[in-house]
């Protein structure tokens, strides 16, 4: 029998959520300056649109990641608490989250190796598209959610736009999924991982 997903009520408050374990500043692999390429790659787990449901396959998909980025529509504190048991978490609010929650910013800019990662839910643009996101944000890597559709796109300047798809309840006949970003110096590889 397959493991049951952790189902968390979307009405649960996320006000008391904080990073557990190491903070971002303590995560040894995050660098604020140049990074030698001889070090192992920095791996970021990317998740979005959990809507209170954290599938057990996420723990395996994110095994060994240095950081988890949640692109909104979290759906409750327990999702973030469970993710924080895997790795440090940076999360933003989505359209179903409490916009007044001080722990869930609307957007974050995060240094990753020699690059900068922007994360927001995408709903601030109405119907987000890679073109709108690239026009609005200047970071090297742009992560968003909201559409529930997997997207991996590079622009002519080499900037990367990633939507990991939705990891929560299955909607719109789309396969639930997450992503992993493997960052080595300024090179980024993306893996989309389907969830059961």
C-alpha positions in Angstrom: 0.0 0.0 0.0 1.5 3.4 -1.0 2.2 5.9 1.8 -0.6 8.3 2.5 0.0 12.0 1.9 0.1 14.4 4.8 -3.2 16.4 4.4 -3.2 19.7 6.3 -6.1 22.0 6.6 -5.8 25.1 4.4 -7.4 27.2 7.2 -4.5 26.5 9.6 -2.6 29.7 10.4 1.0 30.1 9.3 1.7 32.9 11.7 3.9 30.9 14.0 6.0 29.4 11.3 9.7 30.1 11.4 12.7 28.3 9.9 13.6 25.2 11.8 17.1 23.9 12.0 19.7 26.0 10.1 18.7 29.5 9.0 19.6 30.6 5.5 22.7 32.5 6.8 23.9 29.3 8.5 23.4 27.1 5.5 27.1 26.5 4.6 26.6 26.2 0.9 24.9 29.6 0.4 27.5 32.1 -0.6 27.3 35.9 -0.8 30.4 36.1 -2.9 32.2 34.2 -5.6 32.2 30.5 -5.2 34.9 28.1 -6.4 33.6 25.6 -9.0 35.5 22.7 -7.2 32.8 22.6 -4.5 29.8 20.4 -4.9 26.8 22.0 -6.6 24.2 23.8 -4.5 20.9 22.1 -4.8 17.5 23.9 -4.4 14.3 22.0 -4.0 11.4 24.0 -5.6 7.8 23.4 -4.7 4.6 25.3 -5.2 0.8 25.1 -4.8 0.7 22.5 -2.0 -2.7 23.8 -0.9 -2.2 22.1 2.5 -1.2 18.7 1.0 2.4 17.5 1.3 2.9 14.2 -0.5 5.3 11.7 1.0 7.3 11.6 -2.3 8.5 15.1 -1.7 10.9 14.0 1.1 12.5 11.6 -1.4 12.6 14.1 -4.2 14.2 16.7 -1.9 16.6 14.3 -0.2 20.0 16.1 0.0 18.9 19.5 -1.1 20.6 22.5 0.5 17.5 24.8 0.4 13.8 24.5 -0.3 11.9 27.3 -2.0 8.1 27.3 -1.8 6.5 29.5 -4.4 3.2 30.1 -2.6 -0.3 28.7 -2.0 1.3 26.8 1.0 -2.0 26.1 2.8 -0.7 25.9 6.3 2.1 25.9 8.8 2.4 22.1 8.9 3.5 22.0 5.3 6.4 24.4 6.1 7.3 22.6 9.3 7.5 19.3 7.5 9.6 20.8 4.7 11.9 22.4 7.3 12.7 18.9 8.6 14.3 18.2 5.2 16.2 21.5 4.6 16.0 25.3 5.4 12.9 26.8 3.8 12.2 30.1 2.1 8.5 30.6 1.3 6.3 33.3 -0.2 2.5 33.8 0.0 0.2 32.8 -2.7 -3.4 33.9 -3.4 -4.8 31.3 -0.9 -2.4 32.2 1.9 -2.8 35.0 4.5 -1.3 38.1 2.9 -0.8 39.6 6.4 1.4 36.7 7.6 4.8 38.3 8.4 6.5 34.9 7.8 5.3 34.8 4.2 6.6 37.7 2.1 5.0 38.5 -1.3 8.4 37.9 -2.9 12.0 37.1 -1.9 15.4 37.5 -3.6 17.8 34.8 -2.5 21.6 34.6 -3.3 22.4 31.1 -4.6 26.1 30.5 -5.4 27.0 33.4 -7.8 23.4 33.9 -8.9 20.3 35.5 -7.5 17.0 33.7 -7.3 13.6 35.6 -7.3 10.6 33.8 -5.9 7.0 35.0 -5.9 3.7 33.2 -6.5 3.1 35.0 -9.9 -0.4 36.1 -9.2 0.9 39.7 -8.7 1.0 39.7 -12.5 -2.6 38.4 -13.0 -1.9 35.5 -15.4 1.9 35.1 -15.1 3.9 34.1 -18.2 7.6 33.8 -18.6 7.7 36.9 -20.7 5.9 39.0 -18.0 8.1 37.6 -15.3 11.3 38.3 -17.3 10.2 41.9 -18.0 9.3 42.5 -14.3 12.3 40.9 -12.4 16.0 41.2 -13.0 17.3 38.1 -11.1 19.2 35.3 -12.8 16.6 32.6 -11.7 12.9 33.4 -11.5 10.7 30.9 -9.7 6.9 31.1 -9.6 3.7 29.0 -9.2 0.0 29.8 -9.5 -0.6 28.3 -12.9 0.1 24.7 -11.7 1.9 24.1 -15.0 5.5 23.0 -15.3 7.7 25.6 -17.1 11.4 25.7 -17.7 12.6 28.5 -20.0 15.8 30.4 -20.6 15.9 33.8 -22.2 18.5 35.0 -24.6 20.5 36.5 -21.7 20.6 33.0 -20.0 18.1 33.9 -17.3 16.0 31.0 -16.2 12.2 30.9 -15.4 10.9 27.9 -13.5 7.5 26.8 -12.4 7.7 23.4 -10.7 4.0 22.6 -11.3 1.7 22.0 -8.4 2.7 19.6 -5.7 -0.7 19.5 -3.9 -4.1 18.1 -4.8 -4.3 17.0 -8.5 -6.1 19.7 -10.5 -6.7 20.4 -14.2 -5.6 16.9 -15.1 -2.0 17.8 -14.4 0.6 15.5 -12.9 1.7 16.8 -9.4 5.4 17.7 -9.5 8.3 19.5 -7.9 11.7 20.6 -9.3 15.3 20.6 -8.3 17.8 23.2 -9.4 21.4 22.1 -9.5 23.6 25.2 -9.3 27.3 24.9 -10.0 29.0 28.4 -10.1 26.7 30.2 -12.7 25.4 27.0 -14.4 21.9 25.8 -13.5 20.4 22.5 -14.4 16.7 21.8 -13.8 15.0 18.5 -13.0 11.2 18.3 -12.9 10.2 15.4 -10.7 6.7 13.8 -11.0 5.0 12.9 -7.8 2.8 9.8 -7.5 
